[in-house]
């Protein structure tokens, strides 16, 4: 039988029908109410006590895109070395004879070494800043180029902190434009060379059809999503480029070189600008540096004194010096924009063109891979394909290869416009951003002498970058005006002939 229970505490009266169904703690909780509280209904109070607590609704966290993207399999010293060589050796290697003609046989080698040293130093500045950001944030891996720029700006003064997100987006944009620009040019370069080879054997095929044929091997090689598995492709590309250069050097040296006195030792400032515009873009592999370091099993081996970066860039510089010196010494003022054109219609010339075309074709996937690494996380997040990341990766890669083919097919004189855009993007990536972030990161150096030396060094590099931008822009605009001027004259002559 239910019994009534009254609890009186400091004027608070509560009626309970059955004291056996409530615990002592319930009574204690009731007793703790303030005496000024109104009379509470016992049924309502104990009814609320019996209700289970409301479930806690947890807001699901946004998926981490990086967790759904296939991780890179670590690469070795040799594999990273192969990729670094391929990332820096492209069609520009065979343009160094033309560059030396504008620099002079004495001045050009000195300036080439100087540009190489500055470029390598800027790459080390970027790596050192990335290492510092990783240490400060206790991160698992080194931040990439854009993340390093963003984090360095965030730790700077207020003015740079506001620009951190903008700088990150700008760097990613510049890298994608530069890398995909290379890919578009590769389509044009390969198809043009293949057409010339076919014409030597009286085979006439439109260059646009050649591009479509070229699409198949480029697309297949671009489906390799891991740098480790891309090593054989880059290795074949390097062998092709080195063999092509070796055959060219053989033709250049087989009959001996003319007397050095027959060649210009130095040139005018205007010619030096043309040299600078060609040579400065020969060392454009800075976008590869952090991805290659991050992909290594032992990242420390990348930037140590005898690491991948220093050893690889030594061989790259040596190859550029050899091509430039021998090319200009042999052919003088007749040296062409590409040394392959100086070989004439010989069998050796056709072999070199085929080798270089193969080297450029197999170099496409590496340049392409860097841009895809940047864009893929955004694509996966936008389309919510977290559980199908590999399919999304392959589909997006196919789409972007088609896009680069389409641009190469549809845009006339594409190389001139890519060169103009590259004079801004490449110079900014290679020579502008690294000194700026070092100025931010090391602004509080305790030694006054070291701080001012750092200011002086980076100011000189920024002046060099500005000169490179002006020279590249001048050269590109000159070629664009020349090209379109000749087209206008041709059109006018056709109209005159038709009217007459």
Buried (B, 14 or more C-beta within 10 A) or exposed (E): EEEEBEBEEEEBEBEBEEBEEBEEEBBEEBEEBEEEEEEBEBEEBBEEEEEEEEEEEEEEEEEEBEEBBEEBEBBBBEBBBBBBBBBBBBBBBBBBBBBBBBBBBEBBBEBBEEBBEBBBBBBBBBBBBBBBBBEEEEEEBBBBBBBBBBBBBBBBEEEBEEBBEEBBEBBBEBBBBBBBBBBBBBBBBBBBBBBBBBEBEEEEEEBEEBBEEBBEBBBEBBEBBBBBEBBEBBBBBBBBBBBBBEBBBEBBEEEEBEEEEEBBEEBEEEBBBBBBBBBBBBBBBBBBBBBBBBBBEEBEBBBEEEBBBBBBBEBBBEBBBBBBBBBBBBBBEEBBBBBBBBBEEEEBBBBBBBBBBBBBBBBBBBBBBBBBBBBBBEBBBEEEBBEEBEEBBEBBBEEBBEEBBEBBBEBEEBBBBBBBBBBBBBBBBBBBBBBBBBBBBBEEBEEEEEBEEBBEBBEEBBEBBEBBBBBBBBBBBEBBEEBEEEEEEEEEEEEEEEEE
